Amino acid sequence: MIVLQTFVTLAAGFFAMALILALTTAAARWADKQPIAGKPLTTGAMLWNLGTTLLAALCGGYLTATLAVDNPLIHALALAIIVLLLSALSAMQSRGSYPIWFSLLMVVTGPCAVIGGGLLRLKSMGL
């Protein structure tokens, strides 16, 4: 039962992150009024992407720590590891498509923000 609770907790945090990123990406595409496919990202678009990743990861880490029955920070750390692995894989697949500074920041921002969201939850709990 504990394994199932942990899986659901991590899945909820990850789903929250994915939903926020999907909505902010859709909003950015709508505001741009141009198809994104094949168009290189501007510096502003890269910064928007970093900011929304930061927001989504903070929310995902906070939600994961909130839903965790036991050890909220451990659950946030587990989600951070998942995000780190997926971010690194994404950066390797898009190698050469973006500047190196952007790829590195995308790999680092998500996991750090997930941990930050978990720590914010601990602070709100008074721990």
MARSEKE-29081 format. One line per 4 residues: their letters; for each residue x, y, z of C-alpha. Coordinates in steps of 0.02 Angstrom, whole numbers. Each point is the difference from the previous one (the first is absolute). Example, Ala and Ser with C-alpha at 12.3 -4.5 7.8 and 13.67 -1.06 7.14 Angstrom:
2
AS) 615,-225,390 ~ 69,172,-33
This chain:
127
MIVL) 0,0,0 ~ 143,119,38 ~ 75,-28,-173 ~ -166,43,-81
QTFV) -18,158,105 ~ 177,52,-47 ~ -34,-33,-184 ~ -161,102,4
TLAA) 86,141,93 ~ 142,10,-126 ~ -119,-17,-147 ~ -109,141,65
GFFA) 150,116,19 ~ 64,-44,-173 ~ -174,20,-77 ~ -18,172,81
MALI) 167,51,-75 ~ -49,-65,-172 ~ -170,87,7 ~ 76,168,47
LALT) 131,-15,-137 ~ -131,-49,-130 ~ -111,148,46 ~ 142,126,0
TAAA) 67,-68,-165 ~ -172,14,-78 ~ -15,178,66 ~ 170,44,-72
RWAD) -46,-72,-170 ~ -166,93,1 ~ 83,165,48 ~ 132,-22,-136
KQPI) -136,-33,-131 ~ 124,-102,-101 ~ 34,-185,-10 ~ 150,-45,108
AGKP) 56,-154,-99 ~ 159,31,-97 ~ 22,176,68 ~ 155,30,108
LTTG) -35,59,176 ~ 39,180,41 ~ 88,46,161 ~ -165,61,70
AMLW) -83,-166,-41 ~ 143,-93,84 ~ -17,107,156 ~ -189,-28,-1
NLGT) 32,-187,-12 ~ 121,6,147 ~ -122,102,104 ~ -147,-115,-33
TLLA) 109,-151,37 ~ 47,79,166 ~ -182,34,43 ~ -59,-173,-53
ALCG) 138,-88,96 ~ -33,102,158 ~ -184,-47,-10 ~ 40,-182,-36
GYLT) 120,-13,147 ~ -123,87,116 ~ -143,-113,-52 ~ 106,-156,16
ATLA) 54,50,176 ~ -180,42,45 ~ -68,-168,-57 ~ 140,-100,79
VDNP) -63,-99,149 ~ 174,-20,73 ~ 165,90,-33 ~ -58,141,-115
LIHA) 177,54,-43 ~ 50,-176,-53 ~ -147,-2,-120 ~ 50,171,-70
LALA) 179,-63,-21 ~ -64,-153,-94 ~ -98,112,-118 ~ 154,110,-21
IIVL) 102,-152,-54 ~ -134,-48,-126 ~ -3,179,-67 ~ 190,4,-8
LLSA) 8,-160,-102 ~ -136,56,-120 ~ 77,173,-19 ~ 172,-72,-36
LSAM) -75,-119,-128 ~ -92,144,-83 ~ 158,106,-5 ~ 97,-142,-80
QSRG) -134,-26,-132 ~ -6,185,-44 ~ 189,19,-1 ~ 50,138,-119
SYPI) -175,72,-16 ~ 18,122,143 ~ 144,97,78 ~ 97,-99,130
WFSL) -46,123,139 ~ -184,-32,-32 ~ 18,-189,0 ~ 101,2,161
LMVV) -122,116,87 ~ -147,-107,-53 ~ 84,-155,73 ~ 39,88,165
TGPC) -155,109,24 ~ -132,-137,10 ~ 77,-111,134 ~ 56,147,107
AVIG) -173,78,-8 ~ -83,-166,45 ~ 107,-9,156 ~ -40,182,33
GGLL) -186,-38,-11 ~ 22,-144,124 ~ 95,115,118 ~ -137,132,-15
RLKS) -126,-132,53 ~ 107,-47,150 ~ 12,184,48 ~ -188,20,-12
MGL) -18,-153,114 ~ 114,81,126 ~ 139,-128,-20
